[in-house]
């Protein structure tokens, strides 16, 4: 998914003094132009008396306008032209991406905290899978995640291409004059990002001869999940032959667009980070679709939590390390008896441990038509 778990600020930082006297980091302008981590950056500075020292903004790239948007949620329409004079956070996301989902509490907090101080957040929903193009699916996700800011549906990837983006999630901060001043790929750096928001809002206010009350504190949402990417040993795993980065553990392997009867040979040693299947499965470009009444998926992984992106229909029995997953380690979508009912095309949390470690999870799917796209981890 190119949902890179990058939690460091992109290369090239500069420090600026704000009204409240705090320091803040900005990405380099060359990174904004080419996403390549070049250096040389000169930020504006707001002094304690509220004046702003101007810089030559020709070194920065103007933010492209939203392009080829197919619909909107929480707004009749939205464009950067409409938001001229505000500080704008453009957030590229897609609703089944776990990395995107984990950033949403921060985005919600920033919207609540700074919307009346001149910040406008625009979620650009650029789908990876076909089902993510469905308006009702996205709208349900927006409601579930409590998103109040406008979301633009970038189903044709027109805006994605205009920004030359390749990652979910990715955040661009655009100043009040329309220049990209900050660019962050992946999760993390939330405090640094919020400091940039505060700085640009202060700069905007000073340029207009106004005062804005910004205390310099950063948000710590209660619902935020902390992730230590250095302890996750299993990468995201795809079921579709078009996106798969590794072969299946089964000798039958991938057979594009064919229905294959998979079997896990007896006494097979399960290799970590490799997907094993049993039952009849149709090999789709982006998923595996169950064709038999029952099918099994086995995976050895190393992480704290495991999720799947799935859809279709069916009931899943979840077990882990030889036991039905009914205790405190069961995921938020798993019932007390270890069952999970597929109720839509979305991400499902299967297990959630207190510590990072090695486990083997077994999914027994009942119901022809169950569709599974990825494993993701936390």
C-alpha positions as CSV (number, residue, x, y, z in Angstrom):
1,X,0.0,0.0,0.0
2,X,3.1,2.2,0.3
3,X,1.6,2.9,3.7
4,X,5.1,3.5,4.9
5,X,5.4,3.4,8.7
6,X,7.7,6.4,8.6
7,X,7.4,8.2,11.9
8,X,10.4,10.5,11.5
9,X,10.0,14.0,10.1
10,X,11.3,14.2,6.5
11,X,14.9,15.3,6.1
12,X,15.7,19.0,6.4
13,X,14.5,21.1,9.4
14,X,14.6,24.7,10.4
15,X,13.8,26.4,13.7
16,X,11.6,29.4,14.0
17,X,10.8,31.6,17.1
18,X,7.1,32.1,17.7
19,X,5.1,34.6,19.7
20,X,5.1,32.2,22.7
21,X,8.8,31.5,22.3
22,X,8.7,27.9,21.2
23,X,10.7,26.3,18.5
24,X,9.3,24.4,15.6
25,X,10.5,22.2,12.7
26,X,9.8,22.7,9.0
27,X,10.6,20.4,6.1
28,X,12.9,21.8,3.4
29,X,11.4,23.5,0.4
30,X,13.2,21.2,-1.9
31,X,11.4,18.3,-0.2
32,X,8.1,20.1,-1.0
33,X,9.1,20.3,-4.6
34,X,10.4,16.8,-5.1
35,X,9.8,14.8,-1.9
36,X,13.5,14.0,-1.9
37,X,14.8,15.3,1.4
38,X,17.0,18.2,0.2
39,X,18.2,20.9,2.6
40,X,18.3,24.7,2.8
41,X,15.2,26.3,4.4
42,X,14.6,29.8,5.7
43,X,11.3,30.1,7.6
44,X,9.4,33.3,8.4
45,X,9.7,34.4,12.0
46,X,7.1,36.0,14.2
47,X,8.5,38.3,16.9
48,X,7.0,38.8,20.4
49,X,5.5,42.1,19.3
50,X,3.5,40.3,16.6
51,X,5.4,41.5,13.5
52,X,6.5,39.0,10.9
53,X,9.8,38.8,9.1
54,X,9.0,38.0,5.5
55,X,11.1,35.5,3.5
56,X,11.3,34.8,-0.2
57,X,8.6,32.3,-0.8
58,X,9.7,31.6,-4.4
59,X,11.7,28.7,-2.9
60,X,8.4,27.0,-1.9
61,X,6.0,25.2,-4.2
62,X,2.4,26.5,-4.5
63,X,-0.1,23.9,-3.4
64,X,-1.9,22.3,-6.4
65,X,-5.7,22.7,-6.5
66,X,-7.9,19.7,-5.7
67,X,-8.5,17.9,-9.1
68,X,-11.0,15.5,-10.5
69,X,-12.9,15.2,-7.2
70,X,-16.0,12.9,-7.6
71,X,-17.8,13.9,-4.4
72,X,-17.7,15.5,-1.0
73,X,-18.5,14.5,2.6
74,X,-19.2,17.1,5.3
75,X,-19.3,19.8,2.6
76,X,-21.1,20.6,-0.6
77,X,-17.8,21.3,-2.2
78,X,-14.3,22.4,-1.2
79,X,-11.3,23.9,-3.0
80,X,-8.1,25.6,-1.9
81,X,-9.3,28.7,-3.7
82,X,-12.3,28.8,-1.3
83,X,-9.9,28.5,1.6
84,X,-7.5,31.3,0.5
85,X,-6.1,33.1,3.5
86,X,-6.4,30.1,5.8
87,X,-3.7,27.6,6.9
88,X,-4.7,24.4,5.2
89,X,-3.8,20.8,6.1
90,X,-4.2,18.5,3.1
91,X,-4.4,14.9,4.4
92,X,-4.2,12.0,1.9
93,X,-5.8,8.9,3.4
94,X,-8.0,6.0,2.6
95,X,-10.4,4.5,5.1
96,X,-9.2,0.9,5.4
97,X,-5.6,1.9,5.9
98,X,-4.5,1.2,9.5
99,X,-1.8,3.8,9.3
100,X,-4.3,6.4,8.3
101,X,-6.8,5.3,10.9
102,X,-4.2,5.8,13.7
103,X,-3.6,9.5,12.6
104,X,-7.3,10.4,12.7
105,X,-7.6,11.2,16.4
106,X,-4.9,13.8,16.0
107,X,-6.5,15.3,12.9
108,X,-9.9,15.5,14.8
109,X,-8.1,17.2,17.8
110,X,-6.4,19.8,15.6
111,X,-9.7,20.5,13.8
112,X,-11.5,21.1,17.1
113,X,-8.6,23.1,18.5
114,X,-7.7,25.4,15.6
115,X,-10.6,25.6,13.2
116,X,-11.7,28.9,14.7
117,X,-8.1,30.2,14.6
118,X,-7.7,29.9,10.9
119,X,-6.9,26.2,10.2
120,X,-8.8,24.2,7.6
121,X,-8.3,20.5,7.2
122,X,-9.2,18.8,4.0
123,X,-9.2,15.0,3.9
124,X,-8.4,13.8,0.4
125,X,-9.7,10.3,0.3
126,X,-7.7,8.5,-2.4
127,X,-8.7,4.8,-2.6
128,X,-6.4,1.8,-3.0
129,X,-9.1,-0.8,-3.5
130,X,-12.2,-0.6,-5.7
131,X,-14.6,-0.8,-2.7
132,X,-13.0,2.3,-1.2
133,X,-14.5,4.3,-4.2
134,X,-18.0,3.7,-2.9
135,X,-19.4,6.9,-1.5
136,X,-21.6,5.1,1.2
137,X,-18.5,3.1,2.4
138,X,-16.5,6.3,2.8
139,X,-19.3,8.2,4.4
140,X,-19.9,5.4,7.0
141,X,-16.2,5.5,7.8
142,X,-16.2,9.3,8.2
143,X,-19.1,8.9,10.7
144,X,-17.4,6.0,12.5
145,X,-14.2,7.9,13.0
146,X,-15.9,11.1,14.0
147,X,-14.5,13.2,11.2
148,X,-16.1,16.7,11.1
149,X,-13.8,18.4,8.5
150,X,-14.5,18.2,4.7
151,X,-13.5,15.0,2.9
152,X,-13.0,15.1,-0.9
153,X,-13.3,11.8,-2.8
154,X,-10.3,11.5,-5.1
155,X,-11.5,8.3,-6.9
156,X,-9.6,9.1,-10.1
157,X,-6.4,10.0,-8.2
158,X,-6.5,13.4,-9.9
159,X,-5.4,15.2,-6.7
160,X,-3.0,12.4,-5.8
161,X,-1.2,12.9,-9.1
162,X,-1.3,16.6,-8.9
163,X,0.7,16.4,-5.6
164,X,2.9,13.6,-7.0
165,X,2.0,11.6,-4.0
166,X,2.8,7.9,-3.4
167,X,1.9,7.3,0.2
168,X,-0.9,6.8,2.7
169,X,-1.1,8.8,4.9
170,X,0.6,12.0,3.9
171,X,0.1,15.5,5.2
172,X,0.9,18.8,3.5
173,X,0.6,22.1,5.4
174,X,-0.2,25.0,3.2
175,X,0.3,28.6,4.5
176,X,-2.2,31.5,4.1
177,X,-0.6,32.5,0.8
178,X,-1.0,29.0,-0.7
179,X,2.6,27.7,-0.3
180,X,3.4,24.2,0.9
181,X,5.5,24.8,4.0
182,X,5.5,21.3,5.5
183,X,5.2,17.7,4.2
184,X,5.1,14.6,6.4
185,X,4.9,11.0,5.2
186,X,3.4,8.3,7.4
187,X,2.5,8.2,11.0
188,X,4.2,10.0,13.9
189,X,5.8,13.4,14.4
190,X,2.4,14.6,15.8
191,X,4.0,17.1,18.2
192,X,6.2,18.5,15.4
193,X,3.3,18.8,13.0
194,X,1.2,20.6,15.6
195,X,4.0,23.0,16.3
196,X,4.1,23.8,12.6
197,X,0.3,24.4,12.6
198,X,0.8,26.8,15.5
199,X,3.6,28.6,13.8
200,X,1.8,29.1,10.5
201,X,-1.3,30.3,12.3
202,X,0.8,32.8,14.3
203,X,2.4,33.9,11.0
204,X,-1.0,34.3,9.4
205,X,-2.3,36.4,12.2
206,X,0.8,38.6,12.3
207,X,0.7,39.2,8.6
208,X,-2.9,40.4,9.0
209,X,-2.1,42.6,12.0
210,X,-4.1,40.4,14.3
211,X,-3.4,38.6,17.5
212,X,-4.2,34.9,18.0
213,X,-4.1,33.1,21.3
214,X,-1.9,30.0,20.9
215,X,-0.5,28.5,24.1
216,X,2.1,26.2,22.4
217,X,0.7,23.0,24.0
218,X,0.3,19.9,21.8
219,X,-2.6,17.5,21.7
220,X,-2.6,14.0,23.2
221,X,-6.0,12.4,22.1
222,X,-7.2,9.7,24.5
223,X,-8.1,7.4,21.6
224,X,-4.7,7.6,20.0
225,X,-2.8,4.3,19.6
226,X,1.0,4.3,20.3
227,X,3.0,2.1,17.9
228,X,6.7,1.2,18.1
229,X,7.5,0.4,14.5
230,X,10.9,-0.9,15.5
231,X,9.3,-3.8,17.3
232,X,6.9,-4.9,14.5
233,X,8.7,-7.7,12.6
234,X,5.9,-8.5,10.1
235,X,5.2,-6.2,7.1
236,X,1.8,-5.6,5.6
237,X,0.8,-8.7,3.6
238,X,-1.4,-8.7,0.5
239,X,-3.8,-11.5,-0.7
240,X,-4.2,-10.1,-4.3
241,X,-1.7,-11.4,-6.9
242,X,-1.2,-7.9,-8.3
243,X,0.0,-6.4,-5.0
244,X,1.6,-9.4,-3.3
245,X,5.2,-8.9,-2.2
246,X,5.7,-12.5,-1.3
247,X,4.5,-15.9,-2.5
248,X,2.0,-18.0,-0.6
249,X,3.2,-20.7,1.7
250,X,1.2,-23.2,-0.3
251,X,2.9,-25.0,-3.2
252,X,0.0,-24.1,-5.5
253,X,1.0,-20.4,-5.3
254,X,-0.9,-17.6,-7.0
255,X,-2.9,-18.4,-10.1
256,X,-4.3,-15.1,-11.5
257,X,-8.1,-15.0,-11.9
258,X,-8.4,-18.8,-11.3
259,X,-10.2,-20.7,-8.6
260,X,-7.6,-22.8,-6.8
261,X,-8.1,-25.6,-4.2
262,X,-5.4,-25.0,-1.6
263,X,-4.2,-27.4,1.0
264,X,-1.6,-27.1,3.8
265,X,0.5,-30.3,3.7
266,X,0.6,-32.2,6.9
267,X,3.5,-31.5,9.2
268,X,4.2,-28.2,7.4
269,X,6.4,-25.9,9.4
270,X,4.7,-22.5,9.2
271,X,7.2,-19.9,8.0
272,X,6.7,-16.6,9.7
273,X,5.3,-13.7,7.6
274,X,4.0,-16.0,4.9
275,X,0.3,-16.6,4.2
276,X,-1.1,-20.2,4.1
277,X,-4.5,-21.2,2.8
278,X,-6.8,-24.2,2.7
279,X,-10.1,-24.4,0.8
280,X,-11.2,-23.1,-2.6
281,X,-10.2,-19.5,-3.3
282,X,-10.5,-17.3,-6.3
283,X,-7.3,-15.4,-7.0
284,X,-8.3,-11.8,-7.6
285,X,-6.0,-9.0,-8.5
286,X,-6.5,-7.4,-5.1
287,X,-7.9,-10.1,-2.9
288,X,-8.7,-13.8,-2.3
289,X,-12.4,-14.7,-2.5
290,X,-13.6,-17.9,-0.7
291,X,-15.5,-20.2,-3.1
292,X,-16.0,-23.2,-0.8
293,X,-18.2,-23.3,2.3
294,X,-15.2,-23.2,4.6
295,X,-11.7,-21.9,4.2
296,X,-8.7,-21.4,6.5
297,X,-6.0,-18.8,6.7
298,X,-2.8,-19.4,8.8
299,X,-0.2,-16.8,9.5
300,X,2.8,-16.6,11.9
301,X,3.5,-13.0,12.7
302,X,5.4,-10.8,15.1
303,X,3.6,-7.6,16.3
304,X,1.3,-6.4,19.1
305,X,-1.9,-6.4,17.1
306,X,-3.1,-7.8,13.8
307,X,-5.9,-6.6,11.5
308,X,-7.4,-7.7,8.2
309,X,-9.0,-5.7,5.5
310,X,-12.0,-7.8,4.3
311,X,-15.5,-7.7,2.9
312,X,-18.1,-9.9,1.3
313,X,-20.0,-12.1,3.8
314,X,-19.4,-14.8,6.3
315,X,-18.4,-15.6,9.9
316,X,-14.9,-16.0,11.0
317,X,-13.6,-18.1,13.9
318,X,-10.4,-16.7,15.3
319,X,-7.8,-18.7,17.2
320,X,-4.3,-17.9,18.1
321,X,-1.4,-20.0,19.4
322,X,-3.7,-23.0,19.4
323,X,-6.5,-21.5,21.4
324,X,-9.7,-19.8,20.5
325,X,-9.2,-16.0,20.8
326,X,-11.8,-15.3,23.5
327,X,-9.8,-13.6,26.3
328,X,-8.4,-10.1,26.8
329,X,-6.1,-10.5,23.7
330,X,-9.1,-10.6,21.3
331,X,-9.4,-7.7,18.9
332,X,-12.1,-5.1,19.1
333,X,-14.1,-6.7,16.3
334,X,-14.0,-10.2,17.8
335,X,-16.8,-11.4,20.1
336,X,-16.3,-13.1,23.5
337,X,-16.7,-16.5,21.8
338,X,-13.9,-15.8,19.3
339,X,-16.3,-15.0,16.4
340,X,-16.2,-12.2,13.9
341,X,-19.1,-11.4,11.6
342,X,-18.2,-9.6,8.3
343,X,-20.6,-6.6,8.1
344,X,-19.0,-4.5,5.4
345,X,-15.8,-3.8,3.4
346,X,-13.4,-2.4,6.0
347,X,-10.6,-3.0,8.4
348,X,-11.2,-5.5,11.2
349,X,-9.1,-5.8,14.4
350,X,-8.5,-9.5,15.2
351,X,-6.1,-9.4,18.2
352,X,-4.6,-6.8,20.5
353,X,-1.8,-7.9,22.9
354,X,-0.2,-5.8,25.6
355,X,3.3,-6.5,24.4
356,X,5.0,-7.1,21.0
357,X,5.7,-10.8,20.3
358,X,5.5,-13.8,18.1
359,X,2.1,-15.5,17.5
360,X,0.3,-17.8,15.0
361,X,-3.2,-16.8,14.1
362,X,-5.7,-19.1,12.4
363,X,-8.9,-17.7,10.6
364,X,-11.6,-20.2,9.8
365,X,-14.0,-18.6,7.4
366,X,-17.5,-20.0,6.9
367,X,-19.5,-18.6,4.0
368,X,-18.9,-18.6,0.3
369,X,-18.1,-15.0,-0.8
370,X,-15.8,-14.0,2.0
371,X,-13.2,-11.6,0.5
372,X,-9.9,-10.8,2.1
373,X,-7.4,-8.1,1.0
374,X,-4.6,-7.6,3.5
375,X,-3.1,-8.3,6.9
376,X,-1.9,-5.2,8.7
377,X,-0.1,-4.9,12.0
378,X,0.4,-2.6,15.0
